[in-house]
Amino acid sequence: MTVSQIDGLSSYIAMLGQVKIDVGLESATLTPWYRGQSTAGRRLVPSMYRCEVKPDYEREMIRDFKIKSTLDRDHIPKNDIDWLFLAQHHGLPTRILDWSENPLVALFFAVENFDNKKDGEIFVINAWTLNLASDDPIQSAPITEDKRFEKYVLDLADPDSRKPKAKCPMAFRPSSSFKRSAAQSGVFTIHGTDRAGIDLMGLKGQGLAKLTIASAAKLKIFSELNEMNITRGTMFGDLDSIAMAIRFKYSLRK
C-alpha cells in the first residue's frame, strides 16, 4: 500500500494524479474512490464490526428502525436495500463503509474535526481490484440492483436471516441514491461475514493507497475547503449542518 503525507490543500490536489497512478487507474474509466477519516490508524472496518452490538442483531436493528421511523421524509424506502442505506446515513451500525468519488469530500471528513490533535488520513481504493478479490470476482463496480448485492442484504421479514451469504467485502454503486449520497458523490463497500479490514486484505500496491494529513494542517485545510463551498451544509443539506457552516464562515477560528 502506497503511503504519502500532505500538509495543505494545494499539496493534496497536486498528489491526486500520482495517487491515480499508484492505485492502477491512470488510464481507466473508473475513478479512484476516497474515504476520509479524522484519526489515522483506524482499520477499514464498518461500524457493525467495531461497535458494541452483536452482528447477529443487525436484522432486528434495521427492522426496529423501519417500524419506528416516521414517513415525513423526502425519500420513502421502497425495499430492504433502501432501508439499509437510510439506517446507515442516520447512524445505525451497518456493514457499509462510505466512500466518495470526489477527493475533496473525503478531505473534508478527514479534517472536519480539526480539534482532534491526531493526524487524519485518506484511503484511496481501486474498486476493481477489491472486487477481483471478492467471492464473485468481477472487474467492475456494479450497482445495488446487481444480483451480487443480494448476497449482502438480510431479509427483514425472515427471522432466520442473521448473516449475509457473502464473505468478502465488495464495492458497489448505489442505484437508489439519497440526496445526501448524491451531494457527496457517494459510493460504498460492504462487508460480508469476514470482519477483517479492507486495508488488511493484502491488496497489491495498485489496489490501495493512503494519504496522512498532519494534524497541524487540519484547520487551515478546513478553512480552504469552506472557501470553495465544500461545507457540511452543502454535503448534508439539513438545517443543523447549514447552521454549522454559516457559523464557521463568520468564526474567528481560521
C-alpha positions in Angstrom: 0.0 0.0 0.0 1.4 3.4 -1.0 1.5 6.0 1.8 2.1 9.7 1.4 1.8 12.7 3.7 0.1 16.1 2.9 0.1 19.4 4.8 -2.2 21.6 2.8 -4.9 21.7 0.2 -2.5 22.5 -2.7 -0.2 19.6 -1.9 -3.2 17.3 -1.7 -4.5 18.4 -5.1 -1.0 18.1 -6.5 -0.8 14.4 -5.4 -4.1 13.3 -6.9 -2.6 12.5 -10.3 0.1 10.3 -8.7 -2.4 8.6 -6.5 -4.5 7.6 -9.5 -1.3 6.0 -10.9 -0.5 4.4 -7.6 -3.8 2.6 -7.5 -3.6 1.5 -11.1 -6.3 3.7 -12.6 -4.2 6.2 -14.7 -5.8 5.1 -18.0 -9.1 3.7 -16.7 -12.7 4.9 -17.0 -13.1 4.2 -13.2 -12.1 7.0 -10.9 -10.4 6.2 -7.6 -12.7 6.1 -4.5 -11.7 8.1 -1.5 -12.5 7.8 2.2 -11.5 10.4 4.8 -11.0 9.6 8.5 -10.3 12.1 11.2 -7.9 9.8 13.1 -5.1 7.9 11.4 -4.6 4.3 12.1 -8.2 3.2 12.0 -8.8 0.0 10.1 -11.2 0.0 7.2 -13.9 -1.9 9.1 -17.6 -1.0 9.0 -19.4 0.2 12.2 -21.2 -3.1 12.6 -17.9 -4.9 13.2 -16.4 -2.4 15.5 -19.3 -1.4 17.8 -20.8 -2.8 21.0 -23.7 -4.5 19.2 -23.5 -8.2 18.2 -23.7 -8.6 14.4 -26.4 -11.2 14.8 -28.8 -8.3 15.8 -28.4 -6.5 12.5 -31.8 -7.6 11.2 -33.5 -6.6 14.4 -31.9 -3.2 14.5 -32.9 -2.3 10.9 -36.4 -3.8 11.5 -36.9 -1.7 14.6 -35.6 1.4 12.7 -38.1 0.7 9.9 -41.0 0.3 12.4 -40.2 3.4 14.5 -39.3 5.8 11.7 -41.9 8.3 10.6 -42.9 8.8 7.0 -42.3 12.5 6.9 -39.2 12.4 4.7 -38.3 13.2 1.1 -37.2 9.6 0.3 -39.5 6.8 1.4 -37.6 3.5 1.2 -39.1 1.0 -1.3 -37.2 -2.1 -0.2 -34.8 -3.6 2.3 -31.9 -2.2 0.4 -33.2 1.3 0.8 -33.8 0.8 4.5 -30.2 -0.4 4.9 -28.9 2.8 3.4 -31.3 5.1 5.3 -30.3 3.4 8.6 -26.6 3.8 7.7 -26.9 7.5 7.0 -28.7 8.1 10.3 -26.0 6.4 12.4 -27.2 2.9 12.8 -24.3 0.3 12.7 -24.1 -1.5 9.4 -21.6 -3.4 7.3 -21.3 -0.5 4.9 -18.3 1.8 4.5 -19.0 5.1 2.8 -16.6 6.3 0.1 -16.7 9.2 -2.4 -15.6 9.7 -6.0 -14.9 13.3 -5.0 -11.5 13.7 -3.4 -12.4 17.0 -1.7 -15.4 15.3 0.0 -13.0 12.8 1.6 -10.6 15.5 2.5 -13.4 17.4 4.3 -14.2 14.4 6.5 -10.6 13.9 7.3 -10.1 17.5 8.6 -13.6 18.5 9.8 -12.7 17.5 13.4 -9.8 19.9 13.4 -9.5 20.0 17.2 -8.5 16.3 17.1 -4.7 16.5 17.7 -4.1 13.3 15.9 -3.2 13.1 12.2 -6.0 12.4 9.8 -5.9 10.1 6.8 -7.5 9.4 3.4 -7.7 5.9 1.9 -7.8 5.6 -1.8 -9.0 2.4 -3.4 -9.3 0.8 -6.8 -12.8 -0.7 -6.6 -12.0 -3.1 -9.5 -9.0 -4.6 -7.6 -11.2 -5.1 -4.5 -13.9 -6.8 -6.4 -11.5 -9.1 -8.2 -10.5 -10.4 -4.8 -14.1 -11.0 -3.7 -16.2 -14.2 -3.6 -17.6 -13.5 -7.0 -14.7 -11.9 -8.9 -15.7 -9.1 -11.4 -13.7 -6.2 -12.9 -16.4 -3.6 -12.4 -18.2 -1.7 -9.7 -21.8 -3.0 -10.1 -24.9 -1.1 -8.9 -27.0 -2.4 -6.0 -29.6 -3.9 -8.4 -26.9 -6.4 -9.5 -27.6 -10.0 -8.3 -24.3 -10.0 -6.4 -25.6 -7.4 -3.9 -28.4 -9.8 -2.9 -25.8 -11.9 -1.0 -25.0 -8.9 1.3 -28.6 -7.9 2.2 -30.6 -9.5 5.1 -34.3 -10.4 4.6 -36.0 -8.2 7.2 -39.1 -10.5 7.1 -37.1 -13.6 7.8 -36.2 -14.2 11.5 -33.6 -16.7 10.4 -31.8 -14.2 8.2 -28.9 -13.4 10.6 -25.8 -13.4 8.4 -25.1 -12.4 4.8 -24.4 -15.1 2.3 -21.3 -13.3 1.1 -17.9 -13.5 2.9 -15.5 -11.0 1.3 -16.1 -7.2 1.1 -17.1 -5.8 -2.3 -17.5 -2.4 -3.9 -20.9 -1.2 -5.3 -22.5 2.0 -6.6 -25.9 3.0 -5.1 -28.7 2.7 -7.7 -31.2 4.4 -5.4 -29.4 7.5 -4.3 -30.5 9.6 -1.3 -29.9 13.3 -1.6 -27.0 13.2 0.9 -25.3 10.4 -1.0 -25.7 12.3 -4.3 -24.3 15.5 -2.8 -21.3 13.6 -1.5 -20.7 11.7 -4.8 -21.2 8.6 -2.6 -20.2 5.1 -3.4 -19.6 2.3 -0.9 -18.1 -1.0 0.1 -20.0 -3.6 2.1 -18.6 -6.4 4.2 -19.8 -10.0 4.3 -19.1 -12.3 7.2 -15.4 -11.6 7.1 -14.7 -8.9 9.7 -11.1 -8.1 8.7 -10.4 -4.5 7.5 -10.0 -3.9 3.8 -6.6 -2.5 4.5 -5.6 -5.9 5.8 -6.7 -7.9 2.7 -3.3 -7.8 1.2 -4.4 -5.9 -1.9 -1.4 -5.3 -4.1 0.2 -1.9 -4.5 -2.2 -1.0 -7.3 -5.2 -1.6 -5.1 -4.9 0.8 -2.1 -3.1 4.0 -1.2 -3.2 6.1 1.9 -2.6 9.8 2.5 -1.7 11.0 6.0 -2.8 14.6 6.9 -0.8 16.5 9.5 -3.0 17.4 12.5 -1.5 21.0 12.5 -2.8 21.5 8.9 -6.4 20.4 9.6 -7.8 23.8 10.4 -6.1 25.6 7.5 -7.4 22.9 5.1 -10.9 23.0 6.5 -10.9 26.8 6.0 -9.7 26.5 2.4 -12.4 23.9 1.7 -15.1 26.2 3.1 -13.8 29.0 0.8 -14.5 26.5 -2.1 -18.0 25.9 -0.7 -17.1 22.4 0.4 -19.0 22.6 3.7 -21.2 20.4 5.9 -24.2 22.4 4.7 -23.6 21.7 1.0 -23.0 18.0 1.7 -25.7 17.2 4.2 -28.3 19.8 3.4 -30.2 19.7 6.8 -30.7 22.9 8.8 -28.3 21.9 11.6 -25.5 21.4 9.1 -26.3 24.6 7.2 -26.2 26.5 10.6 -22.8 24.9 11.4 -21.4 26.0 8.1 -22.6 29.6 8.5 -21.2 29.8 12.0 -17.8 28.8 10.8 -18.0 31.3 7.9 -18.1 34.1 10.5 -15.9 32.4 13.0 -12.5 33.8 14.2 -11.0 30.3 14.1 -9.4 30.4 10.7 
